[in-house]
């Protein structure tokens, strides 16, 4: 069926599935960089094995099979737990504690650009919405599952695949799918609060929320610790992977940010708005003292609870900004 196509025509046929396959790979792997590479591998594998596609299942399902199996192969090779956030690795620190060395192994979740998400199909049968299934809270819990349980839960509860199709994709029995799904749901429910998501979820970015984000960006750019503290919940958290340290509570955030992040230096940082993991985000840039330009430092995800900020996660990986269509360097302010 596909053998008669040239490579350009074949590419045009599979390309419309890129965003949803990349989001699927992100849920499996926890890394936007790995997900992008893996979808390229999916398309290459599909082209090389196009003679094996008999047309009995939709092309989309065949591509999902390839993507899922490539993800499972990569996770088996990695032989490490799923990617996570500092909150899952250790207890909170004091804001006065010295910063420990960064953990540079591939153990950290990465943020995901909203621009790369496929549209939410609004399927009322899905246990988790497309939006919910890429939030940092959901992703951190999802990564606790063994890889095959993770695949089953994504296929069944996020994508709403029937048990029979999931079993066919994974080459297991329907009974095995049902058993894996039960174990996955049990583990996930112990670490993820879906009710809390519903409480925190807001459709769109209203004027009040935008005003809070503007104040947040000003506080960073003016090194205004008091201004930042005024925006926070009492039990807000602050983390910055790949550094494993994280803190909870306004006093400890004030101490850490004032000492190590702001340093009493207005103009040290610039923030450029973006959207990540269906939440507010910023590209974070730090000044180069030599020429006054601002160089990419990483990407922040800011989570709200009502009108207060509940968490700030700074992913200190400069290369991430390209996935958000942000520049490596900003011109002088």
C-alpha positions as CSV (number, residue, x, y, z in Angstrom):
1,X,0.0,0.0,0.0
2,X,2.8,2.4,0.9
3,X,5.5,0.8,-1.3
4,X,4.4,2.7,-4.4
5,X,5.0,6.1,-2.7
6,X,8.1,8.1,-3.2
7,X,9.8,9.5,-0.1
8,X,8.3,13.0,-0.5
9,X,4.8,11.7,-0.8
10,X,5.3,9.4,2.1
11,X,6.6,12.3,4.2
12,X,3.5,14.4,3.3
13,X,1.3,11.5,4.5
14,X,2.9,11.0,7.9
15,X,3.8,14.6,8.7
16,X,0.3,15.6,10.0
17,X,0.8,13.1,12.8
18,X,4.0,14.7,14.0
19,X,2.6,16.8,16.9
20,X,0.5,14.1,18.5
21,X,3.3,11.5,18.2
22,X,5.8,13.9,19.7
23,X,3.5,14.6,22.6
24,X,3.1,10.8,23.0
25,X,6.8,10.4,23.1
26,X,7.1,13.2,25.6
27,X,4.7,11.6,28.0
28,X,6.7,8.4,27.7
29,X,10.2,9.9,28.0
30,X,9.7,13.2,29.9
31,X,12.1,15.1,27.5
32,X,11.1,17.4,24.7
33,X,14.6,16.9,23.1
34,X,14.3,13.1,23.2
35,X,10.7,13.2,21.9
36,X,11.7,15.3,18.9
37,X,14.5,12.9,18.0
38,X,12.4,9.9,18.5
39,X,9.6,11.0,16.2
40,X,12.3,11.6,13.5
41,X,13.3,7.9,14.2
42,X,9.7,6.9,13.9
43,X,9.3,8.4,10.4
44,X,12.6,6.9,9.3
45,X,11.6,3.5,10.7
46,X,8.2,3.8,9.0
47,X,9.8,4.6,5.7
48,X,12.3,1.8,5.9
49,X,9.5,-0.7,6.9
50,X,6.7,0.6,4.8
51,X,6.3,-2.8,3.1
52,X,5.1,-4.2,6.5
53,X,2.1,-1.9,6.6
54,X,-0.8,-4.0,5.3
55,X,-3.5,-1.4,5.8
56,X,-5.5,-3.5,8.3
57,X,-5.1,-0.8,10.9
58,X,-5.2,3.0,10.3
59,X,-1.9,4.6,9.5
60,X,-2.1,6.6,12.7
61,X,-2.3,3.4,14.8
62,X,0.7,1.9,12.9
63,X,2.8,5.1,13.6
64,X,1.8,4.9,17.3
65,X,3.0,1.3,17.4
66,X,6.4,2.3,16.0
67,X,6.7,5.3,18.3
68,X,5.6,3.4,21.5
69,X,8.0,0.6,20.8
70,X,10.9,2.9,20.1
71,X,10.2,4.7,23.4
72,X,10.1,1.3,25.3
73,X,13.4,0.3,23.7
74,X,15.0,3.6,24.7
75,X,13.7,3.3,28.3
76,X,15.0,-0.3,28.5
77,X,18.4,0.9,27.3
78,X,18.4,3.8,29.8
79,X,17.9,1.5,32.8
80,X,17.0,4.5,35.0
81,X,13.9,5.6,36.7
82,X,11.6,8.0,34.9
83,X,12.6,11.6,34.7
84,X,11.3,13.7,37.6
85,X,11.5,17.0,39.5
86,X,13.6,17.8,42.6
87,X,10.5,17.5,44.8
88,X,10.5,13.8,44.1
89,X,14.1,13.2,44.8
90,X,14.6,14.7,48.3
91,X,13.1,16.7,51.1
92,X,13.0,20.5,50.8
93,X,16.0,22.5,51.8
94,X,16.4,25.7,53.8
95,X,16.8,28.8,51.8
96,X,20.1,29.4,53.6
97,X,21.6,26.1,52.5
98,X,24.4,26.2,49.9
99,X,23.5,25.1,46.4
100,X,24.7,21.5,45.8
101,X,26.3,20.5,42.5
102,X,23.9,19.9,39.6
103,X,22.9,16.4,38.7
104,X,23.7,16.2,35.0
105,X,22.5,12.7,34.2
106,X,19.2,12.5,32.2
107,X,17.0,12.3,35.3
108,X,15.0,15.5,35.1
109,X,11.7,16.3,33.4
110,X,11.9,18.9,30.7
111,X,9.2,21.5,29.9
112,X,7.0,21.1,26.8
113,X,5.9,23.9,24.5
114,X,2.2,24.4,24.1
115,X,2.8,25.2,20.4
116,X,3.8,21.5,19.9
117,X,0.6,20.1,21.3
118,X,-2.0,18.6,19.0
119,X,-5.5,20.1,19.5
120,X,-7.5,18.6,22.4
121,X,-10.2,16.4,20.8
122,X,-12.4,17.0,23.8
123,X,-13.1,13.3,24.1
124,X,-15.4,13.0,27.1
125,X,-14.5,9.3,27.5
126,X,-10.9,10.0,28.3
127,X,-9.9,9.7,31.9
128,X,-7.4,12.5,31.6
129,X,-7.6,15.5,29.2
130,X,-4.9,16.2,26.7
131,X,-4.1,19.4,28.6
132,X,-4.0,17.7,32.0
133,X,-1.8,14.9,30.7
134,X,1.2,17.2,30.0
135,X,1.1,19.3,33.2
136,X,4.2,19.0,35.3
137,X,2.2,17.5,38.2
138,X,0.8,14.7,36.0
139,X,4.1,14.1,34.2
140,X,6.0,13.8,37.4
141,X,3.6,11.2,38.6
142,X,3.4,9.4,35.3
143,X,7.2,8.9,35.2
144,X,7.0,6.9,38.4
145,X,5.3,4.1,36.5
146,X,7.4,1.3,34.9
147,X,7.6,1.9,31.1
148,X,5.0,-0.7,30.0
149,X,2.5,0.4,32.6
150,X,3.2,4.0,31.5
151,X,2.5,3.1,27.9
152,X,-0.8,1.3,28.8
153,X,-2.1,4.1,30.9
154,X,-1.3,6.7,28.2
155,X,-2.9,4.6,25.5
156,X,-6.0,3.7,27.6
157,X,-6.6,6.8,29.8
158,X,-5.2,9.7,27.8
159,X,-5.7,8.6,24.2
160,X,-8.8,6.4,25.0
161,X,-7.7,3.5,23.0
162,X,-9.8,0.3,23.4
163,X,-8.1,-2.5,25.4
164,X,-8.0,-4.7,22.4
165,X,-6.1,-2.2,20.3
166,X,-3.7,-1.4,23.1
167,X,-3.1,-5.1,23.5
168,X,-2.4,-5.4,19.7
169,X,0.0,-2.5,19.7
170,X,2.0,-3.9,22.6
171,X,1.7,-7.5,21.5
172,X,0.2,-8.7,24.8
173,X,-3.2,-10.1,25.8
174,X,-6.2,-8.0,26.7
175,X,-6.0,-9.5,30.2
176,X,-2.4,-8.3,30.5
177,X,-3.5,-4.8,29.5
178,X,-6.2,-4.7,32.1
179,X,-3.9,-5.9,34.8
180,X,-1.2,-3.3,33.9
181,X,-3.8,-0.6,33.7
182,X,-5.1,-1.5,37.2
183,X,-1.6,-1.3,38.7
184,X,-0.8,1.9,36.9
185,X,-3.9,3.6,38.1
186,X,-3.3,2.5,41.7
187,X,0.3,3.9,41.6
188,X,-0.8,7.1,39.9
189,X,-3.6,7.8,42.3
190,X,-1.2,7.6,45.2
191,X,0.9,10.5,43.7
192,X,-1.4,12.6,41.6
193,X,-4.5,14.5,42.7
194,X,-6.9,14.8,39.7
195,X,-9.4,16.8,41.9
196,X,-6.7,19.4,42.6
197,X,-6.1,19.7,38.9
198,X,-9.8,20.5,38.4
199,X,-9.6,23.1,41.1
200,X,-6.5,24.8,39.7
201,X,-7.5,24.5,36.1
202,X,-8.5,27.7,34.4
203,X,-9.5,28.1,30.8
204,X,-7.4,30.8,29.2
205,X,-5.4,33.6,30.6
206,X,-7.7,36.3,32.1
207,X,-6.7,39.9,32.8
208,X,-6.1,39.3,36.6
209,X,-3.8,36.4,35.9
210,X,-1.9,38.3,33.2
211,X,-1.5,41.2,35.7
212,X,0.1,38.8,38.2
213,X,2.4,37.5,35.5
214,X,3.5,41.0,34.6
215,X,4.2,41.7,38.3
216,X,6.2,38.5,38.5
217,X,8.3,39.4,35.5
218,X,9.0,42.9,36.9
219,X,10.0,41.4,40.3
220,X,12.6,39.2,38.5
221,X,13.9,42.0,36.3
222,X,14.1,44.5,39.2
223,X,15.5,42.0,41.7
224,X,12.5,42.8,43.9
225,X,12.3,40.0,46.5
226,X,9.4,41.6,48.3
227,X,7.5,42.0,45.1
228,X,8.0,38.3,44.3
229,X,7.0,37.2,47.8
230,X,3.8,39.2,47.6
231,X,2.6,37.0,44.7
232,X,3.2,33.6,46.4
233,X,1.1,31.1,48.3
234,X,2.3,30.5,51.8
235,X,3.5,27.0,50.8
236,X,4.8,27.8,47.3
237,X,7.7,25.9,46.0
238,X,10.8,26.9,44.0
239,X,13.1,24.5,42.2
240,X,15.7,24.7,39.4
241,X,16.7,21.4,37.9
242,X,19.4,20.1,37.2
243,X,20.2,21.4,40.6
244,X,18.5,19.0,43.1
245,X,17.8,21.6,45.8
246,X,14.3,22.9,46.2
247,X,12.6,25.0,48.8
248,X,9.0,25.4,50.1
249,X,7.4,28.5,51.8
250,X,7.8,32.2,51.4
251,X,10.6,32.7,53.9
252,X,12.8,30.0,52.3
253,X,12.1,31.2,48.8
254,X,12.9,34.8,49.8
255,X,16.2,33.6,51.3
256,X,17.3,31.5,48.4
257,X,16.2,33.9,45.6
258,X,17.5,37.0,47.4
259,X,20.9,35.4,48.1
260,X,21.6,33.3,45.0
261,X,19.2,34.3,42.2
262,X,18.6,38.1,42.4
263,X,21.7,39.0,44.4
264,X,20.5,42.5,44.8
265,X,21.2,43.2,41.2
266,X,18.4,44.8,39.2
267,X,18.7,44.2,35.5
268,X,20.4,40.8,36.0
269,X,17.5,38.9,34.4
270,X,15.0,39.3,31.6
271,X,11.9,37.2,31.1
272,X,10.1,36.6,27.8
273,X,6.6,35.1,28.0
274,X,5.8,31.7,26.6
275,X,3.5,28.8,27.4
276,X,4.8,25.5,28.7
277,X,2.9,22.3,29.8
278,X,-0.4,24.2,29.5
279,X,0.7,26.7,32.1
280,X,2.3,30.1,32.2
281,X,6.0,30.1,31.3
282,X,9.0,32.4,30.5
283,X,12.2,32.2,28.7
284,X,14.8,33.2,31.3
285,X,17.8,35.3,30.2
286,X,20.8,36.4,32.2
287,X,22.9,39.4,31.4
288,X,26.4,39.2,29.9
289,X,28.3,41.8,31.8
290,X,30.7,42.3,29.0
291,X,28.3,43.6,26.3
292,X,25.0,44.0,28.1
293,X,23.2,41.4,26.1
294,X,21.1,38.7,27.6
295,X,21.8,35.0,27.0
296,X,19.4,32.2,27.4
297,X,19.5,30.6,30.8
298,X,16.5,28.3,30.6
299,X,12.8,28.0,30.7
300,X,10.5,28.7,33.7
301,X,7.1,27.1,34.3
302,X,4.9,29.1,36.8
303,X,1.8,27.3,38.3
304,X,-1.0,29.2,40.0
305,X,-3.5,28.3,42.7
306,X,-6.3,30.8,42.3
307,X,-4.6,34.3,42.2
308,X,-1.4,33.1,43.9
309,X,1.7,31.4,42.5
310,X,1.9,27.9,43.8
311,X,5.2,26.8,42.2
312,X,8.1,28.1,40.1
313,X,10.2,25.6,38.2
314,X,13.3,26.9,36.4
315,X,14.7,24.4,33.9
316,X,18.3,25.6,33.7
317,X,19.1,24.3,30.3
318,X,19.8,27.1,27.7
319,X,19.2,24.8,24.7
320,X,15.5,24.4,25.7
321,X,14.6,27.9,24.5
322,X,14.8,26.9,20.8
323,X,11.9,24.5,21.3
324,X,9.8,27.6,22.4
325,X,10.8,29.6,19.3
326,X,12.8,31.9,21.6
327,X,16.2,33.4,20.7
328,X,19.5,32.4,22.2
329,X,20.4,36.0,22.9
330,X,18.3,39.1,23.5
331,X,19.6,42.5,22.5
332,X,20.5,45.1,25.2
333,X,17.5,46.5,27.0
